Amino acid sequence: MSWKLALHTVSYAGVWRGQSSLPVEDILDKAKAAGYEGIMLMSKRPHISTLDMGTEKYQSFKNKLKSLNLQVACIAGYTDFTAGIERPMSPMAEMHAVYINELARLAVDLGTPIIRIFTGLERGGVVFDKHWEACVKGLKLASQQAAEHGAILVVQNHHDVGVHHDSMRWLLEEVDEPNCKAAFDAWAPALQDMEGEEIKQAVYAMKPFILHTTVADYARLPRYTYDPTINTYNKKINDIRAVPMGEGFVDYPGFFAALEDINYQGWVAYEMCAPLKGGGSIENLDKCAKIFVDYMKSEKWRNKS
C-alpha cells in the first residue's frame, strides 16, 4: 500500500459522550503500537495549542515524536469563517487569518506543510450568499498568511458551506489561492446518500485539489416517534453512530479505488469522533484504531470493490 496512515488524536480527546481522554504524549504511544506511521494533530487543548509553543509540554511532545519515529501528517485547525456573520462587528476574517498564521508556524515547526481547516456553519436569518462571501474572504486571507510560512490549507468537506463536492470545487476555484486545497473525505458524501459510481465521480471531480483525507465509518440507526392519535410511528431522520472500519455504510472500496485512479499520494488519517460501537473506553478505542490499520494494510477493501 502506497498510502501512509495517521491516527487523528481527536480519537482520544474525550470530545463525545463516554469517550476516554488521554494526554497527547500517550496517544503517540497508542499510534505507534497500532502500526501508524504518523498522527493528525488536534491543534487545540487538551492536545497541542499554538499557546503551548515554547513550553515544556510542547518540547516534551516533540521529543516523544522523534523517539517514536512518528511524523505529523497534518495539523487539524478549527475554523468557522461564518462566525459572527449575524452581527458583523468584529473583524472575524482578520482574526481567523491571525489564527492560521499561528497554525502555520506550528505546522512548519512540526515538519508538515498541511493544515486542515473548515469553511463555516450557516446562521439563521442570514442569506446564504453572505455565508459564501465570508468563507471566500476568510479563506483568501488565511491562505495568504499560510503561504508566508510555506504552509498549505486543506479544506475539509465538513461544515455547511461547500460541503457537497460540486460546491466545494466552485468555492476553491473562487478563492483561487495556490495553497488552498481540499481534505476530501468519503463519509460526508455517504451522508448525502452517495455510493458506488457517485462516490467515484466526486473524487474525480475533486482530483486537482485533494491533498488529505480522514476516514471514519458509520452505521444508520432508524428513529421513530410514536403518534398515539393513530397508534403508529412517524419516521424521523436516522441517527448516525461510528462503527469499526469496514462495518458501516460508507463506500470505502469505491472511494479508495477512485483515490488510486487519481494517483493520490497523501496521508490517510483515521478518527473516532462520534459515539462509537462498543463505547469510548481505552480498550475499545485501541481495538478500533488497530482494526483500521489491519483493514488498510491488508487491503480488505479491494475484495469489495
Secondary structure in CASP SS format (residue, H / E / C, confidence):
PFRMAT SS
TARGET T0000
AUTHOR 0000-0000-0000
METHOD secondary structure of the structure
MODEL  1
M C 1.00
S C 1.00
W C 1.00
K C 1.00
L E 1.00
A E 1.00
L E 1.00
H E 1.00
T H 1.00
V H 1.00
S H 1.00
Y H 1.00
A E 1.00
G C 1.00
V C 1.00
W C 1.00
R C 1.00
G C 1.00
Q C 1.00
S C 1.00
S E 1.00
L C 1.00
P C 1.00
V H 1.00
E H 1.00
D H 1.00
I H 1.00
L H 1.00
D H 1.00
K H 1.00
A H 1.00
K H 1.00
A H 1.00
A H 1.00
G C 1.00
Y C 1.00
E C 1.00
G E 1.00
I E 1.00
M E 1.00
L E 1.00
M E 1.00
S C 1.00
K C 1.00
R C 1.00
P C 1.00
H C 1.00
I C 1.00
S C 1.00
T H 1.00
L H 1.00
D H 1.00
M C 1.00
G C 1.00
T C 1.00
E H 1.00
K H 1.00
Y H 1.00
Q H 1.00
S H 1.00
F H 1.00
K H 1.00
N H 1.00
K H 1.00
L H 1.00
K H 1.00
S H 1.00
L H 1.00
N C 1.00
L C 1.00
Q E 1.00
V E 1.00
A E 1.00
C E 1.00
I E 1.00
A E 1.00
G C 1.00
Y C 1.00
T C 1.00
D C 1.00
F C 1.00
T C 1.00
A C 1.00
G C 1.00
I C 1.00
E C 1.00
R C 1.00
P C 1.00
M C 1.00
S C 1.00
P C 1.00
M H 1.00
A H 1.00
E H 1.00
M H 1.00
H H 1.00
A H 1.00
V H 1.00
Y H 1.00
I H 1.00
N H 1.00
E H 1.00
L H 1.00
A H 1.00
R H 1.00
L H 1.00
A H 1.00
V H 1.00
D H 1.00
L C 1.00
G C 1.00
T C 1.00
P C 1.00
I E 1.00
I E 1.00
R E 1.00
I E 1.00
F C 1.00
T C 1.00
G C 1.00
L C 1.00
E C 1.00
R C 1.00
G C 1.00
G C 1.00
V C 1.00
V C 1.00
F H 1.00
D H 1.00
K H 1.00
H H 1.00
W H 1.00
E H 1.00
A H 1.00
C H 1.00
V H 1.00
K H 1.00
G H 1.00
L H 1.00
K H 1.00
L H 1.00
A H 1.00
S H 1.00
Q H 1.00
Q H 1.00
A H 1.00
A H 1.00
E C 1.00
H C 1.00
G C 1.00
A C 1.00
I E 1.00
L E 1.00
V E 1.00
V E 1.00
Q E 1.00
N C 1.00
H C 1.00
H C 1.00
D C 1.00
V C 1.00
G C 1.00
V C 1.00
H C 1.00
H H 1.00
D H 1.00
S H 1.00
M H 1.00
R H 1.00
W H 1.00
L H 1.00
L H 1.00
E H 1.00
E H 1.00
V H 1.00
D C 1.00
E C 1.00
P C 1.00
N C 1.00
C E 1.00
K E 1.00
A E 1.00
A E 1.00
F C 1.00
D C 1.00
A C 1.00
W H 1.00
A H 1.00
P H 1.00
A H 1.00
L H 1.00
Q C 1.00
D C 1.00
M C 1.00
E C 1.00
G C 1.00
E H 1.00
E H 1.00
I H 1.00
K H 1.00
Q H 1.00
A H 1.00
V H 1.00
Y H 1.00
A H 1.00
M C 1.00
K C 1.00
P C 1.00
F C 1.00
I E 1.00
L E 1.00
H E 1.00
T E 1.00
T E 1.00
V E 1.00
A C 1.00
D E 1.00
Y E 1.00
A E 1.00
R E 1.00
L E 1.00
P E 1.00
R E 1.00
Y E 1.00
T E 1.00
Y E 1.00
D E 1.00
P C 1.00
T C 1.00
I C 1.00
N C 1.00
T E 1.00
Y E 1.00
N E 1.00
K E 1.00
K E 1.00
I E 1.00
N E 1.00
D E 1.00
I E 1.00
R E 1.00
A E 1.00
V E 1.00
P C 1.00
M C 1.00
G C 1.00
E C 1.00
G C 1.00
F C 1.00
V C 1.00
D C 1.00
Y H 1.00
P H 1.00
G H 1.00
F H 1.00
F H 1.00
A H 1.00
A H 1.00
L H 1.00
E H 1.00
D H 1.00
I C 1.00
N C 1.00
Y C 1.00
Q C 1.00
G C 1.00
W C 1.00
V E 1.00
A E 1.00
Y E 1.00
E C 1.00
M C 1.00
C C 1.00
A C 1.00
P C 1.00
L E 1.00
K C 1.00
G C 1.00
G C 1.00
G C 1.00
S C 1.00
I H 1.00
E H 1.00
N H 1.00
L H 1.00
D H 1.00
K H 1.00
C H 1.00
A H 1.00
K H 1.00
I H 1.00
F H 1.00
V H 1.00
D H 1.00
Y H 1.00
M H 1.00
K H 1.00
S C 1.00
E C 1.00
K H 1.00
W H 1.00
R H 1.00
N H 1.00
K C 1.00
S C 1.00
END
